[in-house]
Amino acid sequence: MSTMNISLPDALKTFVDEQVSQRGYGTSSEYVRELIRKDQDRQQLRSLLLAGASSRPAGAADAKYFADLRDRVRGRAGG
C-alpha cells in the first residue's frame, strides 16, 4: 500500500478526528479511504446515469412489458 501525506487546516483535522471517534473508524486513513471509495461510487453512478440519459428511449413500461419481464425471470429460474 502506498502512503500519501496531506495537510489540513486545524478545523478540518478536528472534524476528521471527530468522525473517526464518533463513527468507529480505527484511523483517519480508514475514514479518508471510505470517503474516496464513496466518491468513486458516486462518479461511477453519475457516469451510468449520463449514459442512460443519452441513450435511445426504450419501449413503454406497460403491463405487457412487466408480464414479459416476469416470464423471462421465471424462465431463467426454472432453467
C-alpha positions as CSV (number, residue, x, y, z in Angstrom):
1,M,0.0,0.0,0.0
2,S,1.3,3.5,-0.9
3,T,1.5,6.3,1.6
4,M,0.2,9.9,1.0
5,N,0.5,12.7,3.4
6,I,-2.0,15.6,3.4
7,S,-2.1,18.9,5.2
8,L,-5.3,20.1,6.7
9,P,-6.3,23.3,8.4
10,D,-6.9,22.7,12.2
11,A,-10.7,22.9,11.7
12,L,-10.7,20.1,9.2
13,K,-8.3,18.0,11.2
14,T,-10.6,18.4,14.2
15,F,-13.6,17.3,12.0
16,V,-11.8,14.2,10.8
17,D,-10.7,13.3,14.3
18,E,-14.4,13.6,15.4
19,Q,-15.6,11.5,12.6
20,V,-13.0,8.8,13.4
21,S,-14.1,8.8,17.0
22,Q,-17.9,9.0,16.5
23,R,-18.3,6.7,13.6
24,G,-16.0,3.9,14.7
25,Y,-13.1,4.2,12.3
26,G,-9.8,2.9,13.6
27,T,-7.7,5.7,12.0
28,S,-8.1,8.8,10.0
29,S,-6.7,6.9,7.0
30,E,-9.7,4.5,7.2
31,Y,-12.0,7.5,7.2
32,V,-10.3,9.1,4.2
33,R,-10.3,5.8,2.2
34,E,-14.0,5.4,2.8
35,L,-14.6,9.0,1.5
36,I,-12.6,8.2,-1.6
37,R,-14.4,4.9,-2.2
38,K,-17.8,6.7,-1.9
39,D,-16.6,9.4,-4.3
40,Q,-15.6,6.7,-6.8
41,D,-19.0,5.1,-6.4
42,R,-20.7,8.5,-6.9
43,Q,-18.7,9.1,-10.1
44,Q,-19.5,5.7,-11.5
45,L,-23.2,6.2,-10.8
46,R,-23.1,9.6,-12.4
47,S,-21.4,8.1,-15.5
48,L,-24.1,5.4,-15.7
49,L,-26.9,7.9,-15.3
50,L,-25.4,10.2,-18.0
51,A,-25.1,7.2,-20.3
52,G,-28.7,6.2,-19.7
53,A,-29.9,9.8,-20.2
54,S,-28.1,10.0,-23.6
55,S,-29.3,6.5,-24.8
56,R,-32.2,5.9,-27.1
57,P,-35.5,5.6,-25.3
58,A,-36.8,2.1,-24.8
59,G,-40.3,0.9,-25.3
60,A,-43.1,1.8,-22.8
61,A,-43.0,0.1,-19.4
62,D,-46.6,-1.0,-19.6
63,A,-48.4,-4.1,-18.3
64,K,-47.2,-6.2,-21.3
65,Y,-43.6,-5.2,-20.6
66,F,-43.8,-6.4,-17.0
67,A,-45.6,-9.6,-17.9
68,D,-42.8,-10.4,-20.4
69,L,-40.2,-9.5,-17.8
70,R,-41.8,-11.9,-15.3
71,D,-41.9,-14.6,-17.9
72,R,-38.2,-14.1,-18.7
73,V,-37.3,-14.2,-15.0
74,R,-39.3,-17.3,-14.4
75,G,-37.7,-18.9,-17.4
76,R,-34.2,-18.3,-16.0
77,A,-35.2,-19.5,-12.5
78,G,-36.6,-22.7,-13.9
79,G,-33.8,-23.4,-16.4
